[in-house]
C-alpha cells in the first residue's frame, strides 16, 4: 500500500531543528494555496527537503495530523494563525552528511 505523502521544502534552520527532534510542528500560512493542499486532507508522511537539486538532503516524517486555525510557536518560525502540521517519528533520512 502506497503512503500518501505531503512534499515540503524547508530552510536550513527548520530542517535541522526537525532532524534533531526539537521542532515538533511545521506551519503553513492560511491562504488559498495551502487551503487546497491541506484542508480536509490526510497524509501518512511528510517528505521534507532542504534546498534544491537531485542530491538535496531529505527526511520522511510521520504526519500526526493537520489542524487549521491554530497559533504557531514563535521559536519555531510562526506566531500567528496558521495550519499546524503535527510531526511524528522520522522514518527515513538521506543526503545529510554533506550539509
VOBA-1610 file (N, C-alpha, C; in pm, whole numbers, padded with zeros to 5 digits, always signed):
BEGIN
Unk+00083-00119+00000Unk+00000+00000+00000Unk+00088+00125+00000Unk+00061+00215-00090Unk+00140+00337-00102Unk+00095+00441+00000Unk+00193+00505+00064Unk+00161+00607+00163Unk+00132+00740+00093Unk+00036+00813+00146Unk+00003+00945+00094Unk+00105+01043+00152Unk+00179+01112+00063Unk+00293+01193+00104Unk+00271+01340+00071Unk+00296+01425+00170Unk+00297+01570+00152Unk+00443+01611+00134Unk+00475+01684+00028Unk+00612+01728+00000Unk+00627+01874+00038Unk+00726+01903+00125Unk+00752+02040+00168Unk+00901+02069+00165Unk+00936+02189+00121Unk+01075+02235+00122Unk+01092+02329+00241Unk+01206+02313+00311Unk+01234+02393+00430Unk+01364+02468+00417Unk+01375+02574+00496Unk+01503+02643+00512Unk+01590+02560+00607Unk+01718+02584+00600Unk+01815+02506+00679Unk+01780+02502+00827Unk+01749+02615+00888Unk+01723+02621+01032Unk+01611+02525+01074Unk+01500+02529+01001Unk+01384+02446+01038Unk+01411+02299+01008Unk+01478+02272+00898Unk+01513+02134+00864Unk+01596+02071+00975Unk+01698+02142+01019Unk+01787+02088+01123Unk+01716+02073+01257Unk+01625+02165+01290Unk+01551+02153+01416Unk+01460+02029+01416Unk+01397+02001+01303Unk+01313+01881+01294Unk+01401+01757+01301Unk+01512+01757+01229Unk+01603+01643+01227Unk+01655+01611+01367Unk+01680+01713+01447Unk+01732+01694+01583Unk+01621+01661+01684Unk+01496+01664+01640Unk+01385+01633+01729Unk+01339+01749+01814Unk+01383+01870+01781Unk+01347+01989+01859Unk+01211+02044+01815Unk+01194+02057+01685Unk+01072+02116+01629Unk+00972+02004+01601Unk+00856+02009+01666Unk+00756+01903+01658Unk+00636+01940+01571Unk+00638+02061+01515Unk+00529+02108+01430Unk+00588+02186+01313Unk+00517+02182+01202Unk+00551+02268+01089Unk+00428+02353+01061Unk+00452+02476+01015Unk+00343+02571+00997Unk+00332+02615+00852Unk+00209+02642+00811Unk+00183+02699+00680Unk+00073+02804+00696Unk+00092+02913+00626Unk+00000+03026+00632Unk-00139+02985+00582Unk-00240+03040+00645Unk-00377+03015+00599Unk-00402+03108+00480Unk-00402+03049+00362Unk-00431+03120+00238Unk-00473+03017+00134Unk-00535+03061+00024Unk-00590+02966-00073Unk-00491+02859-00120Unk-00364+02896-00140Unk-00265+02799-00187Unk-00259+02678-00093Unk-00251+02703+00038Unk-00240+02594+00135Unk-00376+02531+00166Unk-00484+02610+00155Unk-00618+02552+00175Unk-00639+02432+00083Unk-00603+02447-00044Unk-00621+02340-00144Unk-00538+02218-00108Unk-00420+02237-00059Unk-00327+02127-00033Unk-00344+02062+00105Unk-00401+02137+00201Unk-00403+02085+00337Unk-00543+02061+00396Unk-00637+02148+00367Unk-00768+02140+00432Unk-00843+02014+00390Unk-00885+01938+00491Unk-00960+01816+00467Unk-00879+01701+00410Unk-00749+01715+00406Unk-00661+01609+00352Unk-00596+01532+00466Unk-00570+01406+00438Unk-00498+01322+00534Unk-00373+01269+00466Unk-00260+01293+00530Unk-00133+01244+00479Unk-00074+01146+00579Unk-00008+01043+00527Unk+00060+00947+00613Unk+00195+01001+00658Unk+00267+01061+00563Unk+00403+01111+00590Unk+00425+01244+00520Unk+00528+01315+00567Unk+00573+01438+00503Unk+00717+01414+00458Unk+00746+01445+00332Unk+00884+01440+00285Unk+00935+01583+00284Unk+01025+01611+00378Unk+01088+01742+00388Unk+01219+01740+00310Unk+01241+01843+00232Unk+01370+01860+00166Unk+01427+01995+00205Unk+01558+02003+00197Unk+01630+02127+00226Unk+01706+02162+00099Unk+01664+02269+00035Unk+01730+02313-00087Unk+01671+02247-00210Unk+01748+02254-00317Unk+01702+02207-00447Unk+01810+02122-00512Unk+01773+02041-00610Unk+01868+01956-00680Unk+01843+01810-00649Unk+01907+01724-00725Unk+01886+01581-00712Unk+01941+01519-00585Unk+02042+01580-00526Unk+02105+01521-00408Unk+02078+01602-00282Unk+01966+01673-00279Unk+01933+01757-00164Unk+01904+01670-00041Unk+01935+01720+00078Unk+01902+01647+00199Unk+01750+01631+00211Unk+01707+01518+00266Unk+01564+01494+00285Unk+01542+01411+00410Unk+01418+01415+00457Unk+01374+01325+00563Unk+01226+01299+00543Unk+01186+01181+00578Unk+01045+01142+00572Unk+00998+01125+00716Unk+00892+01201+00749Unk+00845+01209+00887Unk+00697+01168+00891Unk+00660+01092+00992Unk+00520+01054+01009Unk+00437+01180+01034Unk+00322+01189+00967Unk+00229+01300+00986Unk+00128+01261+01093Unk+00123+01337+01201Unk+00030+01309+01311Unk-00092+01400+01308Unk-00122+01456+01192Unk-00243+01537+01178Unk-00214+01678+01132Unk-00315+01737+01068Unk-00307+01875+01021Unk-00427+01949+01077Unk-00401+02061+01141Unk-00505+02138+01208Unk-00505+02281+01157Unk-00624+02336+01137Unk-00638+02473+01088Unk-00674+02564+01204Unk-00637+02689+01190Unk-00672+02794+01287Unk-00600+02780+01419Unk-00485+02716+01417Unk-00401+02714+01536Unk-00312+02837+01537Unk-00234+02850+01641Unk-00136+02958+01652Unk+00000+02894+01667Unk+00093+02932+01580Unk+00226+02873+01581Unk+00311+02919+01697Unk+00421+02850+01717Unk+00521+02881+01819Unk+00624+02975+01757Unk+00640+03096+01810Unk+00736+03191+01752Unk+00879+03136+01746Unk+00916+03052+01841Unk+01050+02993+01841Unk+01068+02895+01726Unk+00957+02852+01669Unk+00960+02757+01557Unk+00917+02823+01428Unk+00918+02956+01423Unk+00901+03026+01297Unk+00767+03088+01267Unk+00671+03082+01360Unk+00540+03141+01329Unk+00471+03180+01458Unk+00406+03296+01457Unk+00336+03337+01579Unk+00193+03385+01554Unk+00139+03350+01440Unk+00003+03390+01409Unk-00082+03271+01371Unk-00204+03298+01326Unk-00291+03189+01281Unk-00226+03113+01164Unk-00244+02981+01165Unk-00180+02900+01062Unk-00236+02759+01063Unk-00196+02684+00961Unk-00213+02539+00966Unk-00099+02486+01051Unk-00132+02392+01138Unk-00029+02325+01219Unk-00022+02180+01173Unk+00096+02141+01129Unk+00120+02004+01085Unk+00199+01936+01197Unk+00135+01843+01265Unk+00198+01772+01378Unk+00291+01664+01324Unk+00415+01667+01373Unk+00518+01576+01325Unk+00540+01461+01421Unk+00556+01343+01365Unk+00586+01224+01443Unk+00731+01182+01423Unk+00752+01053+01426Unk+00885+00994+01417Unk+00945+01012+01276Unk+01075+01033+01272Unk+01147+01036+01144Unk+01163+00890+01099Unk+01110+00862+00982Unk+01111+00726+00928Unk+01237+00699+00846Unk+01283+00801+00775Unk+01398+00786+00685Unk+01462+00922+00664Unk+01591+00924+00637Unk+01660+01048+00600Unk+01775+01013+00507Unk+01819+01111+00429Unk+01928+01085+00338Unk+01994+01211+00288Unk+02114+01196+00233Unk+02195+01306+00179Unk+02224+01414+00281Unk+02236+01375+00406Unk+02253+01474+00512Unk+02398+01493+00550Unk+02483+01395+00532Unk+02623+01402+00575Unk+02698+01519+00514Unk+02665+01556+00391Unk+02737+01662+00321Unk+02703+01801+00370Unk+02593+01817+00439Unk+02548+01950+00479Unk+02576+01970+00622
//
